[in-house]
Amino acid sequence: MLIKIAKSWEIPEIEATPEHLFLNRRALLAGAGAIGGALALPSLAAAEDPSAGLYPAKRNEAYKLDRAVTPEKVNANYNNFYEFGMSKNIVDGAAALKTRPWSVKIDGLCNAPQEIAIDDLIKRMQIEERLYRHRCVEAWSMSIPWTGFPLSKIVALADPKPEAKYLRFETFKDPKVAPGQRQVWYPWPYAEGVTVEEAKNDLAFMVTGAYGKPLLNQFGAPIRLALPWKYGFKSIKSIVRISFVAEQPKSYWEQLQSSEYGFWANVNPKVPHPRWSQATEEVIGTGNRVPTQLYNGYAEQVAGLYKDMPQDRALFF
């Protein structure tokens, strides 16, 4: 007899509230209040996308939520994407990003360096849907139905050499399209990094869609990263390059202010940001504040990655 023991963060499928039940006036008003006023909501129709026929993908039932999915219309108007502006509402700016043609270069210390067109990559990787929590370092959170594939598949595709210890991710750089990149005092292009062990973890997810269709531009189209146990700035958007490297890469925010935005960035309610507490978080779209969970509730899956490391500030920032 096969006995399935539920993870601590799972709930039965029947208890996961469908997205459409939240698209009502009360939820939208709550979401608007959370971001400082009523917002114009964008069209949610996916742009012309050669891979659109692959959505919605089948949901992987191993990845569920302990809270309701954030309504798409709320989520779509509350995004950090500094290439297109410093506010949360960057919908109009991000619309200028052309996501086709698009390719991802895989290089560095690997046996199979290559550059692959995004639609070929999506078809090759056999996408699935997962329900993930998302926790921002600014102490707010969402719950999102991401579609994509495990980052471990990229690792397998690249076949890293033994000396490769880290993955470095890089986003696009096009100041003509992204006005934020004209500010030369910032270290463009946006870069992030994880260890090879983190990249192989089942939760590390390359995202190509959300809410049953290809990614909207403001979500980081056409491909972004989701690391649900880390603060959101680690989940780099609009990726064009993944490099396998021997030395720990220095990320965009770490270059700007390493004391506040370090390499590890694992969610820990007991370690405050230097300028605010991380003990609680605002659930966007509800107006509610809830306690923050260690590793954003995914400790069972990821704590082993850090068992030999000192549990101090350096580990979490």
C-alpha positions in Angstrom: 0.0 0.0 0.0 1.3 3.5 -0.9 0.7 6.0 1.8 1.3 9.7 0.9 2.3 11.9 3.7 1.3 15.5 3.0 3.9 18.2 3.2 3.5 20.8 5.9 2.6 23.5 3.2 0.1 21.4 1.3 -3.7 21.5 1.5 -6.3 19.3 -0.3 -7.1 20.4 -3.8 -10.7 21.0 -2.9 -9.6 23.7 -0.4 -7.6 25.7 -3.0 -9.9 28.5 -3.9 -10.4 28.9 -7.7 -9.0 32.2 -9.1 -12.4 33.2 -10.6 -14.0 33.4 -7.2 -11.7 36.2 -6.2 -12.4 38.4 -9.2 -15.1 40.3 -7.5 -15.5 43.9 -6.4 -14.4 43.3 -2.8 -11.1 41.6 -3.7 -10.3 44.2 -6.3 -11.0 47.1 -3.9 -8.9 45.5 -1.3 -6.0 45.0 -3.7 -6.4 48.6 -4.9 -6.3 49.9 -1.4 -3.1 47.9 -0.7 -1.3 49.7 -3.5 -2.6 53.2 -2.7 -5.7 53.7 -4.8 -7.8 52.4 -7.6 -5.8 51.3 -10.7 -6.7 50.9 -14.3 -6.6 47.2 -15.0 -4.8 45.9 -18.1 -6.1 43.6 -20.7 -5.3 40.1 -19.6 -5.3 38.6 -23.1 -2.0 37.0 -23.9 -0.1 38.7 -26.7 0.6 36.8 -29.9 2.8 34.0 -28.6 4.0 31.0 -30.6 3.8 28.9 -27.5 0.3 30.0 -26.4 -1.2 26.7 -27.4 0.7 24.9 -24.6 -1.3 26.7 -22.0 -3.0 26.1 -19.7 -0.6 23.3 -18.7 -1.5 20.5 -16.4 -1.2 21.3 -12.7 1.4 19.4 -10.6 -0.6 18.6 -7.5 2.5 18.3 -5.3 2.7 22.0 -5.2 -0.3 23.6 -3.4 -1.1 26.6 -1.2 -2.2 27.3 2.3 -3.9 30.5 1.2 -6.0 31.7 -1.8 -4.5 32.5 -5.1 -3.9 36.3 -5.7 -6.4 37.5 -8.3 -4.6 38.1 -11.6 -6.0 41.6 -12.0 -4.5 42.6 -8.6 -1.1 40.9 -9.3 -0.8 42.4 -12.8 -0.8 45.9 -11.4 1.6 45.3 -8.5 5.1 44.4 -9.9 8.6 45.5 -9.2 10.5 45.7 -12.5 12.9 48.6 -12.2 13.9 48.5 -15.8 10.5 50.1 -16.5 10.1 52.3 -13.4 10.3 52.6 -9.7 6.6 52.3 -9.0 4.6 49.1 -8.8 2.4 49.9 -11.8 4.8 49.4 -14.7 2.3 47.8 -17.0 2.4 50.4 -19.8 6.2 50.6 -19.7 6.7 46.9 -19.8 4.4 46.6 -22.8 7.3 48.0 -24.9 9.4 44.9 -24.4 9.4 42.6 -27.4 9.6 39.0 -26.3 10.0 37.5 -29.8 12.5 36.7 -31.1 14.0 35.7 -27.8 16.7 33.2 -26.9 18.5 32.0 -23.8 22.3 31.5 -23.8 23.7 28.7 -21.6 27.4 29.0 -21.2 30.3 29.0 -18.8 31.7 25.9 -17.0 29.5 23.3 -18.7 29.9 20.6 -21.3 27.0 21.6 -23.4 27.0 25.3 -24.0 24.3 26.5 -26.3 21.8 29.2 -27.3 18.2 28.1 -27.6 15.1 29.9 -28.8 12.5 30.4 -26.1 9.8 28.5 -27.9 12.1 25.6 -28.6 13.1 25.6 -24.9 9.5 25.7 -23.7 8.4 22.8 -25.9 11.5 20.7 -25.0 11.0 21.1 -21.2 7.3 20.0 -21.0 5.8 22.8 -18.9 3.5 22.3 -15.8 1.6 24.5 -13.4 2.5 24.9 -9.8 0.9 27.0 -7.0 3.6 29.0 -5.2 3.8 31.6 -2.5 5.9 34.7 -3.4 7.4 36.8 -0.6 8.9 40.2 -1.3 11.7 41.6 0.8 9.5 44.7 1.2 7.3 42.5 3.5 4.3 41.8 1.2 3.3 38.5 -0.4 1.2 37.0 -3.1 0.2 33.5 -4.2 0.6 32.7 -7.8 -0.2 29.8 -10.3 3.1 29.8 -12.2 3.6 27.6 -15.3 7.1 26.5 -16.3 9.6 23.7 -15.6 12.2 22.8 -12.9 15.5 24.7 -13.1 17.1 21.3 -12.6 16.3 20.6 -16.2 18.5 23.5 -17.3 21.3 22.1 -15.1 20.9 18.7 -16.8 20.8 20.3 -20.2 24.0 22.2 -19.6 25.9 19.3 -18.0 28.0 21.4 -15.7 31.7 20.7 -15.1 32.8 19.7 -11.6 34.3 23.1 -10.9 30.9 24.9 -11.6 29.5 25.8 -8.2 27.0 28.6 -9.1 24.6 29.7 -11.7 24.6 33.3 -12.7 21.5 34.7 -14.4 21.3 37.8 -16.5 18.3 39.8 -17.9 18.1 41.7 -21.1 19.7 45.1 -21.6 18.1 47.5 -24.0 18.0 51.1 -22.8 15.9 52.2 -25.8 13.1 50.0 -24.6 13.7 50.1 -20.8 14.0 53.7 -19.5 15.3 52.5 -16.1 18.4 51.2 -17.9 19.3 54.7 -19.0 20.2 55.4 -15.4 23.9 54.6 -15.7 24.5 54.7 -11.9 22.7 51.3 -11.6 24.6 48.1 -12.4 22.7 47.0 -15.5 21.9 44.4 -16.7 20.1 42.9 -13.7 22.0 39.8 -12.5 21.3 37.1 -9.9 22.9 33.9 -8.7 22.2 30.6 -6.9 24.3 27.6 -6.0 24.2 24.5 -8.2 22.7 22.7 -5.2 19.9 25.3 -4.9 19.3 25.1 -8.7 18.8 21.3 -8.4 16.2 21.7 -5.6 12.7 20.6 -6.8 11.2 24.0 -5.8 13.5 26.1 -8.1 11.3 26.8 -11.1 11.8 28.5 -14.5 8.6 30.3 -15.2 7.1 30.9 -18.7 3.5 31.5 -17.8 1.0 32.4 -15.1 -2.7 32.1 -14.7 -3.0 29.5 -17.4 -1.3 31.5 -20.2 2.1 32.9 -21.3 3.7 35.4 -18.9 2.5 39.0 -19.1 5.4 41.4 -19.7 5.2 42.9 -16.3 5.7 39.4 -14.8 9.0 39.0 -16.5 8.2 37.6 -19.9 9.1 35.4 -21.7 11.0 33.6 -18.9 11.8 34.3 -15.3 12.9 32.4 -12.2 10.8 31.6 -9.1 12.6 30.7 -5.9 9.7 30.6 -3.4 11.8 30.2 -0.3 13.8 33.3 -1.0 12.9 37.0 -1.1 11.5 38.0 -4.5 14.4 40.0 -5.8 16.2 36.7 -6.3 13.6 35.7 -8.9 15.1 37.4 -11.8 12.9 38.4 -14.8 13.3 38.3 -18.6 16.3 36.1 -18.6 18.7 36.0 -21.6 21.7 34.2 -20.2 22.5 31.5 -17.6 26.2 31.0 -16.9 27.8 28.2 -14.8 30.6 29.7 -12.8 33.1 28.8 -10.1 33.0 32.0 -8.0 29.9 33.3 -6.2 28.3 35.8 -8.5 27.4 39.3 -7.2 23.8 40.2 -7.9 22.3 43.5 -8.9 21.0 44.4 -5.5 24.0 43.1 -3.7 26.2 45.5 -5.7 23.9 48.3 -4.7 23.6 47.6 -1.0 25.0 44.3 0.2 24.1 44.9 3.9 20.4 44.9 2.9 20.2 42.6 -0.1 22.7 39.7 0.1 23.4 36.6 -1.9 21.4 34.1 0.2 18.2 36.1 0.8 16.3 33.2 2.4 13.1 34.3 4.1 13.4 34.4 7.9 10.9 36.2 10.1 13.5 36.5 13.0 16.0 38.4 10.9 14.8 41.9 10.2 15.8 43.9 7.2 18.0 46.8 8.4 15.1 49.2 7.9 12.0 47.1 8.7 10.7 44.0 10.4 10.2 40.7 8.5 8.1 39.2 11.2 4.8 39.8 9.2 3.8 40.4 5.7 0.8 42.0 3.9 -1.1 39.6 1.7 -1.7 41.8 -1.4 -5.3 41.9 -2.5 -6.7 41.2 1.0 -5.4 44.0 3.2 -4.5 41.4 5.8 -1.2 41.0 7.6 -0.1 37.5 8.5 3.0 36.0 10.3 5.9 35.3 8.0 7.1 31.7 7.9 10.7 30.5 7.9 11.8 29.9 4.3 8.4 31.2 3.4 6.8 28.0 4.6 9.1 25.7 2.5 11.6 24.8 5.2 10.8 21.1 4.9 12.0 21.2 1.3 15.1 23.5 1.5 16.4 23.7 5.1 18.8 20.8 4.3 20.6 23.1 1.7 21.9 25.2 4.6 22.3 22.7 7.5 26.1 23.2 7.5 25.9 27.0 7.4 25.7 29.4 10.4 22.2 30.5 10.9 23.0 34.2 11.2 22.3 37.3 9.2 24.7 36.4 6.5 22.7 33.3 5.6 19.5 35.3 5.1 20.8 38.5 3.7 
